[in-house]
């Protein structure tokens, strides 16, 4: 929080806390809640999880992907 960011790129599977929990905490934080979030994941996303991601205004990108595609997606989000 000590810096200003334009975008959060988040994986769903992290060692200490799930990406879903992290996304929920981001959206509850007044300083961070307006930031766009891009989720990167290799796992299958259930219908309920898709609803959660839409509710919390996160976009998702499936792994694997070409680095150029990630760059294009980031540019699209920030445009």
N, C-alpha and C positions, 0 to 999 in steps of 0.2 A: 504493500500500500504506500510505500514511501516514494514510488515513482508513478508516472502517468502512463497508461497503456492505451492502445487503440483496439486491441483484439486479444482474446484469450484463446489459446489452442490447448485443448484438454483431451487426454486419453481417458477412456472409461475404466480401464483396468490399471490401477495404481497400487503400490504396496501398502500404504498406510490407510488410505481412504478411497472409496470408490469415486469415480468421476461423477456419478449421479449425486452423491452427497456433496461433493465439491461444487457442482453446478447449483444445487439448492442454496448452499451457503453464499455463493457469489450473488445470486438473485436476491438474497435477504440483506445484503450489505449495501447501504446507501451510496457508498463511494464506487462500487463496482457494478451495481445492478443494470446499468444502461450499456455496459460494454458488450459488444457482440462476442459470442462464444462459438467456436468451431470444434466439434467433437471428432476425434480420430479414433477408429476402433476396428478391430478384426472380428469381433464377436457379433453373433446374430442379435439383432435388437427386436425384442418382443413388441407386440401391439401396445401393451401398457407402457413400456419404456419409450416407444415412439411418441405416445401421447404426452408423457412426462417431458420429453425433449422439446416438443412443440409448445407445451404450456410454459416452459421456461425459456422459450425463444432461442434455442440452440440449433445450429445447423450441424449436419453430420456428414462425414466423408469416410468411406470404407477404405481400409488398408487391404492390400498394398496399393500404392498409387505411385505414379511418376512424380518426381520433384516438381516438374513444370506444372503439373495439374494442381498441386498444392499451392503453388505461387499464383496461378490463375484464380483459384478459389479465394485466396486471401485478398487479392486485388478486387475481386467481385464484391466481397463482403464490405471492404473499406470504401468502395466507390459511392 
